[in-house]
């Protein structure tokens, strides 16, 4: 996306409305990606933490089975 924006800016043959809108959508896509992915990771980390708090409160006898070390590792990797 960044390459499309730079190329359409530098090449004078690409100064047409079609390439203007293409570079505009590429720039917006770049901005949304850099702002939404970190927010998604934060929300995923909050979901993992809330599940970790839910399990011992609502199902205290099953906590050791629910929060198996392999599941804990998988959740940590998914939220990283």
For each residue, the residues with C-beta under 8 A, 3 or more apart:
1: 4 5 26 27 29 30 33
2: 5 6 26 30
3: 6 7
4: 1 7 8 22 23 26
5: 1 2 8 9 23 26 27 30
6: 2 3 9 10
7: 3 4 10 11 14
8: 4 5 11 14 15 19 20 22 23
9: 5 6 23
10: 6 7
11: 7 8 14 15
12: 15
13:
14: 7 8 11 19
15: 8 11 12 19 20
16: 19 20
17: 20 21
18: 21 22
19: 8 14 15 16 22 23
20: 8 15 16 17 23 24
21: 17 18 24 25
22: 4 8 18 19 25 26
23: 4 5 8 9 19 20 26 27
24: 20 21 27 28
25: 21 22 28 29
26: 1 2 4 5 22 23 29 30
27: 1 5 23 24 30 31
28: 24 25 31 32
29: 1 25 26 32 33
30: 1 2 5 26 27 33 34
31: 27 28 34 35
32: 28 29 35 36
33: 1 29 30 36 37
34: 30 31 37 38
35: 31 32 38 39
36: 32 33 39 40
37: 33 34 40 41
38: 34 35 41 42
39: 35 36 42 43
40: 36 37 43 44
41: 37 38 44 45 79 80
42: 38 39 45 46
43: 39 40 46 47
44: 40 41 47 48 78 79
45: 41 42 48 49 79
46: 42 43 49 50
47: 43 44 50 51
48: 44 45 51 52 75 76 78 79
49: 45 46 52 53
50: 46 47 53 54
51: 47 48 54 55 75
52: 48 49 55 56 67
53: 49 50 56 57
54: 50 51 57 58
55: 51 52 58 59 62 63 66 67
56: 52 53 59 60 63
57: 53 54 60
58: 54 55
59: 55 56 62 63 66
60: 56 57 63
61:
62: 55 59 65 66
63: 55 56 59 60 66 67
64: 67 68
65: 62 68
66: 55 59 62 63 71
67: 52 55 63 64 71 72
68: 64 65 71 72
69: 72 73
70: 73 74
71: 66 67 68 74 75
72: 67 68 69 75 76
73: 69 70 76 77
74: 70 71 77 78
75: 48 51 71 72 78 79
76: 48 72 73 79 80
77: 73 74 80
78: 44 48 74 75
79: 41 44 45 48 75 76
80: 41 76 77
